[in-house]
Amino acid sequence: MANTLLLAGGGHAHRHLLLHRLLKHLPDDRVVLVAPERFVAYGPMLPGLLCGKYRFRECHIDLAHLCERAGVELLYGRIAGIDQAARRAWLDDGRELGFSVASLNTGARPITALPGAEEHALSLFPVQHFLPLWQQLREHLSERTRPLSLGIVGDSSLAIEMALAIQESVQNDRRSSIPVELHLITTGSDLPADTERALQLRVALTLYQQKVRIHTRFPIGTIESDRVLSEHQQLLRLDQVILLNASGGGAWLESSGLTADASGRLTVESTLQVKGCEKLFAVGDVALNPAAPPLSLANASLEQQSQRLAHNLNACLKGEALKSGPFKTARTWVDLGSEQALTHWGQWIFAGPWVRRAKERLARRTMARYPGY
């Protein structure tokens, strides 16, 4: 009997196993990738896109070309629910899919559900919707007569990179001499979260030098036209807010009977199986494996997990033994703007222009592997 493998989301792990054709399914098996958009952003290059260093197509992967080359069916939509016992999934438009094995790599949930977010904030994702709005904001800046207070909401390395990229972009813009007051707003106390203390201190120093104000332990409760209020009724006056995605997969996980932690992420075993679900796997921002290194923009860690995921999906379809065990510590890269970057590997931290050049070469080399680039 033919199997159906459902790949929910166009995240890094799913793209990696399709790019390298790591799925060894039988000819009669059906493989379906469900994604909301044809083009998906490559995270490490987004700060460069904001600065004008890259064009849209240079840092976006064409899922249609990727699936066509890999012989995989592509359906546009979002997963809205899963019944893992009955092995059924539902899309946001009501379509229903049956599956033999499913893998979740849907990325982080959007935080636009916050009160006032739809009316008074910009969301970074999807990027193709954000860019025209960002350009409008840049043009509006040239017409202002007083400083613009801009808030970036997020806890990840990407939030830091986007804040510093915006600062670099504004500083290099000769159309306006009006300064921008940048605020980085996080729910936790450490930034970036889940990284070594030495790296956090180095990042904090750079943010201070670049005059980016940090507001830790500030969970957004309400966004208004000229201010944001935390869940604890702290007030911060802002002219504009940019929202990055939160961690976790969204409310549909709990409504599907899947147990998520406080951040909305599913606990997975080292096999990448969702705890208590033999035929359901998860990886990326939607998953949490306490034994694995933090899931950040560190490609080494993500590629390790992609390899593990590919092997175990193949094994699960064939009824073979799954791979398990710890993952190796990953290298972390953080773009600091102004031609600077840092990388953390083991006990060592390296920083400088050469690190940024190395990061950019790695990103371009990764993108060059994808069809249609």
Secondary structure, DSSP 8 states (H G I E B T S, - for coil): ---EEEEES--HHHHHHHHTT-----TT-EEEEEES-SEEE-GGGHHHHHHTSS-GGGGEEEHHHHHHHHT-EEEES-EEEEETTTTEEEETTS-EEE-SEEEE-------TTSTTHHHHEEE-SSHHHHHHHHHHHHHHHTT-SS-EEEEEE--SHHHHHHHHHHHHHHHT-TT----EEEEEE-SSSSSSTTS-HHHHHHHHHHHHHTTEEEE-S--EEEE-SSEEEETT--EEE-SEEEE---SS--HHHHHTT--B-TTS-EEB-TT-BBTT-TTEEE-GGGEE-TTS---SS-HHHHHHHHHHHHHHHHHHHHT-----S------EEEEEETTEEEEEETTEEEEEHHHHHHHHHHHHHHHHTSTT-
